[in-house]
Amino acid sequence: MEDQTIVELYWQRDESAIAATASKYGKYLHSISYRILSNTEDAEECVNDTYNAAWEAMPPHRPSLLSTFLGKITRRISIDRWRKLSADKRGGGETAVAFEELEECVSGSGSVEDEVERRELTRRINEFIKALPRTERQVFMCRYWYVDPVSDIAKQFGFSESKVKSMLYRTRCRLREKLEKEGY
């Protein structure tokens, strides 16, 4: 089923929209959530929560890219779940490692005091990512958006793990320099 047809089902408040979404994007959403949580049951719950969040968001929102819209919801829900589950015990898993790697570039107090500043920081990071060469951007996104393990990224791009780690390190350093130069 085409994305626009699925979106239209949401807008018509037709419950078959959820079944169509699960059929077309269920595995994709589960893989995003599982990469973050490393737990099948938690990932399944997050995917189900994604369907509910999509139901509540449409209308009024009409996403032009349904896969991106759903992936973003799943990622947010999964990260929130991961934070909740790991509040008492930090460490282990790819998510903790990936977040720790980026922490040196973007530090925060844990609560966003100024929404405008957060949006501006997001815009500047997005500009930085868009300006990266294609392969470097893809590697960066695999690691920090999809939370793929370095070994999987290396296999996907035909690189050694050492090359992927070096590429990510250099990119994080350039991001940190850019943000520091701009006062972040």
C-alpha positions as CSV (number, residue, x, y, z in Angstrom):
1,M,0.0,0.0,0.0
2,E,1.3,3.5,-0.9
3,D,2.3,5.8,1.9
4,Q,-0.3,8.5,0.9
5,T,-3.0,5.9,1.1
6,I,-1.9,4.9,4.6
7,V,-1.8,8.5,5.7
8,E,-5.3,9.0,4.3
9,L,-6.5,6.1,6.3
10,Y,-5.2,7.8,9.4
11,W,-6.9,11.0,8.4
12,Q,-10.2,9.1,8.0
13,R,-9.7,7.6,11.4
14,D,-9.8,4.1,9.8
15,E,-8.2,1.6,12.2
16,S,-6.9,-0.4,9.2
17,A,-4.2,2.3,9.0
18,I,-2.4,0.7,11.9
19,A,-2.5,-2.8,10.3
20,A,-1.2,-1.3,7.0
21,T,1.6,0.5,8.9
22,A,2.6,-2.6,10.7
23,S,2.6,-4.6,7.5
24,K,4.7,-2.1,5.6
25,Y,7.0,-0.7,8.3
26,G,6.8,-3.1,11.3
27,K,10.2,-4.7,10.7
28,Y,11.9,-1.4,9.9
29,L,10.5,0.2,13.1
30,H,11.4,-2.9,15.2
31,S,15.0,-2.8,14.0
32,I,15.3,0.9,15.0
33,S,13.9,0.2,18.4
34,Y,15.9,-3.0,18.9
35,R,19.2,-1.3,18.1
36,I,18.5,1.2,20.9
37,L,17.0,-1.2,23.5
38,S,18.7,-4.6,22.7
39,N,15.5,-6.2,24.0
40,T,12.8,-7.8,21.7
41,E,9.9,-7.3,24.1
42,D,10.7,-3.6,24.8
43,A,11.2,-3.0,21.1
44,E,7.8,-4.5,20.3
45,E,6.2,-2.3,22.9
46,C,7.9,0.8,21.5
47,V,6.7,-0.1,18.0
48,N,3.2,-0.5,19.3
49,D,3.6,2.9,21.0
50,T,4.7,4.3,17.7
51,Y,1.4,3.2,16.1
52,N,-0.5,4.9,18.8
53,A,1.6,8.1,18.5
54,A,1.1,8.1,14.8
55,W,-2.7,7.7,15.3
56,E,-2.7,10.7,17.7
57,A,-0.5,12.8,15.4
58,M,-2.5,12.3,12.2
59,P,-4.5,14.5,11.9
60,P,-3.5,17.3,12.1
61,H,0.0,16.3,10.8
62,R,0.2,14.9,7.3
63,P,3.8,13.5,6.8
64,S,5.2,13.6,3.3
65,L,7.7,10.8,4.1
66,L,5.9,8.2,6.3
67,S,8.9,6.1,6.9
68,T,10.9,9.0,8.3
69,F,8.0,10.2,10.3
70,L,7.4,6.8,11.9
71,G,11.2,6.2,12.3
72,K,11.6,9.4,14.2
73,I,8.7,8.6,16.5
74,T,10.1,5.1,17.2
75,R,13.5,6.5,17.9
76,R,12.2,9.1,20.3
77,I,10.0,6.5,22.2
78,S,12.8,4.0,22.3
79,I,15.4,6.5,23.6
80,D,12.9,7.6,26.3
81,R,12.4,3.9,27.2
82,W,16.1,3.3,27.3
83,R,16.7,6.3,29.5
84,K,14.0,5.1,31.9
85,L,15.3,1.6,32.0
86,S,18.9,2.7,32.5
87,A,18.3,5.5,34.9
88,D,19.8,3.4,37.8
89,K,22.5,1.6,35.8
90,R,24.4,3.3,33.1
91,G,26.6,1.4,30.7
92,G,26.5,-1.6,28.3
93,G,24.9,-1.8,24.9
94,E,25.5,0.2,21.7
95,T,23.1,3.0,22.8
96,A,25.1,4.0,25.8
97,V,28.4,3.9,23.8
98,A,26.9,5.9,20.9
99,F,25.5,8.6,23.3
100,E,28.8,8.8,25.2
101,E,30.6,9.3,22.0
102,L,28.4,12.3,21.1
103,E,28.3,13.7,24.6
104,E,31.7,15.4,24.2
105,C,30.2,17.4,21.2
106,V,26.9,18.3,22.7
107,S,26.7,18.6,26.4
108,G,23.6,19.5,28.3
109,S,22.2,19.7,31.8
110,G,19.6,17.0,31.1
111,S,16.8,19.5,30.8
112,V,16.3,21.9,28.0
113,E,15.9,25.4,29.5
114,D,15.4,27.2,26.2
115,E,13.5,25.6,23.4
116,V,14.7,28.2,20.9
117,E,18.3,27.5,21.7
118,R,17.7,23.7,21.3
119,R,16.1,24.2,17.9
120,E,19.0,26.4,16.8
121,L,21.5,23.8,17.9
122,T,19.5,21.1,16.0
123,R,19.5,23.3,12.9
124,R,23.3,23.8,13.1
125,I,24.0,20.1,13.6
126,N,21.7,19.3,10.6
127,E,23.7,21.8,8.5
128,F,26.9,20.2,9.6
129,I,25.6,16.7,8.7
130,K,24.3,17.8,5.3
131,A,27.6,19.3,4.4
132,L,29.5,16.1,5.1
133,P,30.6,13.9,2.1
134,R,28.0,11.3,1.3
135,T,29.8,8.2,2.7
136,E,30.9,10.1,5.9
137,R,27.3,11.3,6.4
138,Q,25.9,7.8,5.9
139,V,28.4,6.3,8.4
140,F,27.6,9.1,10.9
141,M,23.8,8.6,10.6
142,C,24.2,4.8,10.8
143,R,26.0,5.2,14.1
144,Y,24.2,8.1,15.7
145,W,20.7,7.9,14.3
146,Y,20.2,4.2,13.8
147,V,22.7,3.3,16.6
148,D,24.3,0.6,14.4
149,P,27.3,-1.2,15.9
150,V,30.6,-0.2,14.4
151,S,31.1,-3.8,13.2
152,D,27.8,-3.7,11.2
153,I,28.7,-0.3,9.7
154,A,32.1,-1.7,8.7
155,K,30.5,-4.6,6.9
156,Q,27.9,-2.4,5.2
157,F,30.5,-0.1,3.8
158,G,33.3,-2.6,3.3
159,F,35.6,-0.8,5.7
160,S,37.6,-2.0,8.6
161,E,36.2,-1.3,12.1
162,S,39.3,0.8,12.7
163,K,38.5,3.0,9.7
164,V,34.9,3.4,10.8
165,K,36.0,4.4,14.3
166,S,38.6,6.9,12.9
167,M,36.0,8.3,10.6
168,L,33.5,8.8,13.4
169,Y,36.1,10.3,15.7
170,R,37.3,12.8,13.1
171,T,33.7,13.7,12.3
172,R,32.8,14.2,16.0
173,C,35.9,16.4,16.4
174,R,34.9,18.6,13.5
175,L,31.4,18.8,14.9
176,R,32.7,19.8,18.3
177,E,35.0,22.4,16.7
178,K,32.1,23.9,14.7
179,L,29.8,24.0,17.7
180,E,32.5,25.5,20.0
181,K,33.3,28.1,17.3
182,E,29.6,29.1,17.2
183,G,29.3,29.3,21.0
184,Y,27.7,26.0,21.8
